[in-house]
């Protein structure tokens, strides 16, 4: 009877846990990068749609971490719902239907997110190899 004993030792980021740490860091960075792009897109869109901007509404836009997510919101500005078009005084009461800025930016951001993630991944690939 012939007994063969192989002793193979694996090395590298995949086997010592560094790749998992890099992947976790990447996941957090993607959320931050997408939220930052959303923040910029909201400001860009508002600068184009607001007719007589005072700067107050734009200054109240926030990006806040909630658990592992990022939330973009208008810091509960009293007329924010009206500007968005979700207020009780829109269409039936006034002719103004709203700008739908957050809704439109969210829709476009869903389309942009894979490209943003691909760009972010480039920063972490070296740590995973």
N, C-alpha and C positions, 0 to 999 in steps of 0.2 A: 504494500500500500504506500502510495506516494502522497505526502502531505505538503501542500504549498501554502505558505503564509505570505500574504502581500501586506506590506506596510506602506500605505500611501497617505501622505499628509497634504491636505489642501490648504492653500494660503490665498489671501487676497480679500478685498472688501466684501465679497459675497459671503465668505465663510467666517470672517471675524466680526461681522455685524455693522461694518462701516457703510455698506450699501443700503441697509435698512434705515440707518440714521440719515443718510443723504436723501433717501426717498421721502422720509417724513419731513425733512427740511424743505424739499422740493414741493410737497403738497401744501405746506403752509405758505410758501413763497408764491405759488400759483394763485391762491386765494387773494393774497395781498396785491399781486400785480393786476389781476382782473378788477379788483375793487378800485385800485388807483386809476386804471383806465376808465372805469365807470365814472369816477369822480371828475376826471378831466372832461369826459364826454358830456356830463351834465352841465358843467360850467360853459363849455363851448356852445351847447344847444341853447342854454338860457341866454347867452349873449346874443344869439341870433333871433330869438323869438320874443323876448321881452320888449315891449314898445317904449316904455319910459322907466328904465331901471334906475333904482336909487342905490343899488349895491347891497341893500340890507338882506334881501332874500338870498342872494348868492352867498353872502357871508355866513348864512346860517346852515348851509349844506354841510353835512357831517358824514364821516366814514368811521363806523364804530365796530369793534370786534364783539360778536355775540357768540360765545362758544368757539367753535372752529370756523364760523362764518364771519363775513364782513357785511355790514348793513349800511346802505346809503340812505339818508333821510334828511328832511328839511328842518330838523330841530323843533318841530311842532309849531311852525309859524302859523299864525291864526288864519291867514288867507292862502296857505299852501294847498289845501284841498281844492279851493276855487281855481288856482292857477293850474293844478293838475287836471281838473275837469271832473273831480269826484265829489265835489261839494254839493250841498243841498240847494245852493243858489245858482247853480249852473243851468244850462239849457231851459228848463221850464220857467225859471224866474227871469233870467237875463239871456241875451243872445249869445253871450260868451260861453263856448263849450269847453274851453280849457286848452292847454298846450300839450298835455300828455307827455311831458318831458321825461319823467322817470320811467314810464311805461315804454316809450320808444327807445330810450337808452338801454333799458333792460333787454329788449328784443334784439337790438343790434349787438349788444355785449355777448349774448348767447352765441351769436355767429362768430364773433371775434375771439372768444375764449380759447378754442383749440389752437389758434395761431399764437396767442399770448402764452399758452402753456408750452408750446414747442420752443419759443424763444427762452422761456424760463428754464426749460430742461437743459438747454445748452450749458447753463452755468453749473449744473449739478452732475452731468455725465462723467466728468473727470473723477469725481469722488466715488463713483459707482463701479469703476473699472479696476 
